[in-house]
Amino acid sequence: METTETFESLVRAEFTPKSTYLNTAGNGLLPARTVAALHEAALLRAEGRPLTPLYEDVEACRAAYARLAGVPATRVAAGASVAAHTGVIAASLPAGAEVLTAEDDFTSVTNPFHVRGDLKVRTVPLDRIAESVRPGTALVAVSAAQSADGRIADLAALREAARAHGARTYVDFSQAAGWLPMDAGAYDFTATVSFKWLLGPHGAAFLTVPEDFGGLSPVLAGWVAAEKPWDSCYGPVTELAHSARRFDLTHALFTFAGLRRSLELIGELGVAAVHAHDVSLADRFRTGLATLGHEPVPAPGSAIVSVPRLGSRQPELSEAGIEVANRAGNLRASFHLFNTPADVDRLLEALSG
């Protein structure tokens, strides 16, 4: 675990925001090392040099994310979006299967099940999702932290309920991976994008699957999903990868070149230290809101704070150099490693006016 001094020095060396940036739940800032890696990747293409290092970056990202998620790299697939990963899971379910989801969860987690047209998608409030698992529920799909308001799902209760009824679990960690400790091995499937709390560019998303692949079929498989990709560029793939790489989608190479450096930074800082930092700032904001007479959506322990009826103030805050989000009419502030107590206080001062 990093000392406070080392944490702060690493962050100062990597980030130089020109605003009070409190919208990591929308897009994380890119570290300096990531920007440098993106530049070098572009030069490889511009100068006609071999792209071998970029393919190596993909595997380095897979291994780094596996360490973060607490699973072997053989269980990690590298794709492009959570929606695509959800689509693969949706395609694996038999007609008539029941999928349990949370009300107003992020669309990428839920919509692929709806567009199947022959699944029974049941939606309940987030705080009732564990108790709503029942005999016949085939899959429970939920975000670890809600995009709109930061509420954290009771994943322990969900695991127990799913186990009791023989249901599989699918958890989207897009709003959690990087600040909330995670154990992907505790669920059948998990997914996350790269461009929020993992501080990477757009264009990459990870999927974790069981060692036996959990009944998934690689319906989106192309040449990169082969055991020997460079020998599988033409005609049908005769041998799929023996690992979760069979679920890979063609890699956005520049993205992975940058993401490799972002994941290295998260690893150097440690998720425990990032978690303590982020949540302390969110709690500082919650305390300040109370003094202003505002009550945020209850989301204890979350790095995301959502304040009802204040979303309309987002444009004026942006004009003042404070970047937050308007989500479902709420003002959403999300705190990450490059934020400071001064950032929180500046937002509170602006809201007091």
Buried (B, 14 or more C-beta within 10 A) or exposed (E): EBEEEEBBEBBEEBBEEEEBBBBBBBBBBBBEBBBEBBEBBEEBEEEEEEBEBBBEBBBBBBBBBBBBBEBBBBBBBBBBBBBBBBBBBBBBBEEEBBBBBBEBBBEBBBBBBBEBEEBBBBBBEBBEBBEBBEEEBBBBBBBBBBBBBBBBBBBEBBBEBBEEBEBBBBBBBBBBBBBBEBEBBBBBBBBBBBBBBBBBBBBBBBBBBBEEBBEBEBEBBBBBBBBEBEEBEEEEBEEBBEBBBBBBBEBBBBBBBBBBBBBBBBEEBBBEBBBBBBBBBBBBBBEBBEEEEBEBBEBEEBBBBBBBEBBEBBEEBBEBEBBBBBBEEBBBBBBBBBBBEEBBBBBBEBBEE
